[in-house]
Amino acid sequence: MSTLTADPGFPRGSVLGVTQKMYDAEPSDGATIVGVVKTFRDESPSTGVVLSNRTVDCIAVRNKSAGVLHAGTVARFKHAAVLTEVDATPILTDVLVGVVDEYLPAGGVPINEVFWLVVKGPASVSKPTASGIDAGQVVVCGDPGEGVTYAGTVVEAGATGAGTTDLGVSITTSGAGTTRVRVLVKTLSSS
């Protein structure tokens, strides 16, 4: 096993770069990296500020959805490529999900790009601005059947727009009008 495969050399807050023309990259590049699990400290990669004494487990995955994936949104693993590709926001029957690296720039993750998906540990996750989430509450993936507002977000279990897929427990209170909540993520795809 190469060092690159054992410890992929790209940090949180960035993508591998397989879709960036300056690297003369091919869409299949990164095949030896997808599926690799890496543990990071719970810290901001841009400032180095440690946010908690927990670790964050991420899986390097490829975006095979129909469009750009944005930081902090919830994505589901592609059924035919579990733990190596994501292809959409979760629907009611999905149980294998994760959070798109919340430190990515506003441009998000282009189609075919490789990025970090949080599957265990603290993460800042998108939520509908109309709803509040209290600390200590079980949060579930929003039900896209309730409208586009809920797709790729989390809400309190049992609240309006709640789906059935547990993502974890909120570790901060996030009132109405805010777009993110910190969640202790624990998905079925993590150990």
C-alpha angles and dihedrals in degrees: 000000000000124000090245092056093044093047112014108217102229123095131221111275092048140066127235091254103235092137096047111106093209088072094050085233129175123220090244092057112114094042090130091051105047111099095028114134118216130181118219132185114255094254140120107262092209099050103021090229110153109228099189141347090256130101127233121223115209134179122214104235138170122239106238095162124118093259150003117318115218130220115271096014123127117247132184127229115251107256093226094047106035113186095010106060139030121204112176148345114293124272126200096278098050119104102164105078142137142182121265108240104280093211096064117118121260092267090070127197117327121219112282093016122131118232143155118276115195112228101162135022137028118337137162105242131192118252134177111272092225094063132065126214123205123216114264095030125130107245125205134191113274115253109245087201086071090061141287090286090075101042111113094003138102130235134177113281109266094018126122109288094020119150125197103253113102114220100176142272127312112244096188135039113248117187131208111288094042124104103208141045129190110242132186094228120211114167129175089248093068129077 
